[in-house]
Amino acid sequence: MSQRFANKVAIVTGAGCVGPGWGNGRAIAYGLAKEGAIVIGLDRNAESMTETAERIAAEGGRFETAVLDVRDSAAIAGLVADVVARHGRIDVLVNNVGGSAAGGPVEMAEETWDLQIDVNLKSVFLTLKHVLPVMERQAAGAVVNLASTSGIRWTGAAQVAYAASKAGVIQLSRVVAVQYAAKGVRVNTVVPGQMHTPMVEVRLAGQRAGGDVDALVKQRVARIPMGFAGDGRDTAAAVLFLASDEARFVTGTELVVDGGMSVRCG
């Protein structure tokens, strides 16, 4: 088994999952730990990280958890200070937190817009604010932010705040990548498409298909040229590559993981 992250320290936000199975955050944390990283998983819900911890423990990996809201700057600052005090460094940061809400500018409540921007975009800004100085002192580090194909294409539903915030994550990543390139810090973005994660069954089916999971899955798969939906493990594989030394000459770019959906016409 590859140990690309042996003894490296990685922070993964949204390391829990809304249900059993391979959500993006769970798969990313598991993959990093399986390949040798000390993983610090963050989530607002401690229970959501239980399965993540169990899967990692079964592989003999190292996984620590912290319950916090990534919209809370002081909480993130405290977490970063604690990680550095205990482990001496932070090698990898993966920003995985995110969620969508339906509606265009007219239908969407202003409060919903504000919450979407805070959860999907401001959270990335805040973790970068507190982790980048650590990586700059080390003259080394890799950041991988998760966006969405909604940030680059119309993907079947009006969700303007989600689309705008995920587009913002992509451009934020590009700007910071250039700013920190000469300082030894790489910043890239993974852009997942219509993945079949537990969130599809727990949340999205209720929002978009009246609770009919099979109907929603069929709608989503019909958009994918490859004819099937990936899951969190496919997202994790892309994240692990960009976070690893194999990608030492890769920064300021996006890796789209969507089975060809975003390049298909119609």
N, C-alpha and C positions, 0 to 999 in steps of 0.2 A: 504494500500500500504506500502510495506517495505521501510524503510528509513535507509538503511545500510550505507549511506554516509552523514547523517545529519551533516551539518556545516563543512564538510570536503572540502578541496580545491584541485581541480583536474585540471591538465593541459592535454589537448588532442591535439596532433599534427595532422594535416590533418583533421580538424573538419568540413571541407566543403565537397562538393561532385560535381562531374562533371555534374550531372543532377538530376532531381527529383527522390525521392525514398530513399531507405535505403542503403546508402553506409556504409562502416565500421565505418568511423570516425563520421559521423552524428549519427548513431545508438548508438555508444559508448557515445558520448557527451549527447545525449538525455537520455539514460539510467541512467547515473550518475546524471544528473540534476533532473530527475524524482524521484530519490531516495535520494534527499536532498543535493547533492554536489553543491558547487559554482564551476562552470566549466569555465575554461579559454580555449577557442578554438583558435588554431593557424592555419593559412593557408596563402598561398601566395596570394590568391584571396579572397578579402572581400565578393564579391557577392556570391561566392560558399557557404558561411556560412549563407546566408539569410534564406533559408528554415530550416536549423538547428535551428537558433534563433527563428523562428516562431513556430516550433514544441515545443520547450522548453517553450516558453512564454505561449503557450496554456495550458501547464500543471502547470503554475505558478512557473516554475523553474528559476534558476539564471544562466545566461550565459553571459560571457564577451568575446569579440573577440579581437584578435591582428593579424595584417597582418605582417608576416615576413617570411624569408627564413630560414628553419632549417639547412641550410648549413653555416649560418652566425653566428660564435661563439659570436661575440660582441653583435649581436642582441638578441641572446638567453640569454646571461648574463644580458643584460638590462631588458629583460622581466621578468626573474626570480627575479631580484632585485625589480622590480616594484610590482610583485605579493606579495612578502614577505612584502614589505613596506605597502601595502594596506590590506593584509589579515593575515599577521603574520606567515604564514606557507604554506607548500605544502605537502599534504598527499598522493596524487596519481599522477603518471606520466604515460601517455599512449602514446607510440611512434607508430603512425599509418601511417606515411608518407611512400610512396613507389610507385614504378611503374616498369613495365617490358619493355624490348626491345628485339626483336628477333635477333637470330644469334649466331653462334659459334665463336671461336677465329679467324678464317680466315675471315669470313664475316663481323664481327662486327668492326666498326671503333674504334680506340683507344680512341677517345673523348667520344664515347658512353659508353665504358667501364668505363671510369673515372667518367662520370656523374652518371651512375648507382650505382657505389660504394659510391659516395658522398651522393646521395639522400637516398639510402636504408640502408647504414651502417654507414657512417660518421655522419649522422644526429642523429642517436641513441647515438653514442659516445659523441657528443657535448651536447645533452640535459642531459645525465648522468653526464658529467663533471660539469655542472652548478647546477643541481638539487640535486645530491647526498650530497654535503656538507650541504645543508639545511636539508635534511632528517636525516643526521647523527647528527646534532645539536639537532634535535627533539627526536632522538633515536626512530624514527618511520617513516614508509613510505612504500608504495607499488608501484613498477614499473611493468608495463606490456608492453612488446614489441611485435609487430606483425611481424611474419615471414611469411612463405608460405610453402605449401607442396613442392613447387619447391626447397626448401632448404633441403629436405630430400629424394626426389624421382624424377625420370623423370616423368613429368606430361603432355607430349604430344608435346612439342615444345622445340627446342634448344634456350635457352635464358641464356647463360652462366653467364653473369654478374648478372642478377637477382637471379639465383640459387645460385651463389657463395656468393652474398651479404646477401641473406636471411639465408643461412647456417651460415654465419658470425654473424648475429644477434642472432641466437640460442646459439652459443658458447660464444659470448660476454656476453649474459645474464647469462649463467651458471657460468662463471668466476666471474662476479660481484656479483652474488648471494652468492657465497662462501665468497668472500672478505668482504661483508657487513652483513652477516647473524648474527654475534654477535653484530652488531650495531643497530639492530632493523629494518633493511630495507630488505624487500623481493623483489626479482626480478624473474619474470617468463615470459614465452613466449606463446602466442597464435599462432597456426599454422593453418590458414584457408586454405581450399581447393578450389574447383571450385565453388565459391559463385556467385550467380546472383545479382550483384550490378549494378548501373547505368554505371559503367566503361565498363562493358561487351558490352553494346549497343553503347556507345559513342566512345570508343577507340578500344577495342579488336576485335570487329567484322570487323572493317576496316583493322586491321593488319593481321588477320588470316583467315577470311572467305569472303574476298572481299566485305564486307559491309552487308553480309547476316546474320542478327542476329539470325534468326531461325535455320540456319544451324550450327552456332557456338554453340548455346545453346544445340542442339541435340548432337553435338560432346562431349560437356562437361558433359552432364547428362549421356551419355553412359558409362562414366568412373566411375560413382558413384553407388556403390552397393544398396544404399537406393532408387535409381531411381528418385531423384529430387535434385535440387540445393538449398542449403541454401541461406540466404541473410545476410545483415549486422546485422540484429537483432540476428542471431545465433552467429556471432562473438562477438557481444556486451555482450551476456549472459555469454560467457566464460570469457571475460575480467572483467566483473563486479564481477564474483565469485572470480577470482584471486586477484582482487584489494580490496576485502572486508575482514573484520575480520573473515568471515567464513573460509578463507584460511590461517589462522594465522600460520599453521604449514606446509605450502606449499611454497617452494622456490627452485629455480634452476631447474625447470622442464618445460615441454612443454605440452600444452593441444591442441590436434589436433581436428579441427572442419571441417570434410570433408566427412561425410556420409559413411565412410569406404573406401574411395578411395585409401588411401596410404597403406593400408594393403592387398589390392587385388592383386593377381598375374595376370600379363598380362593386 
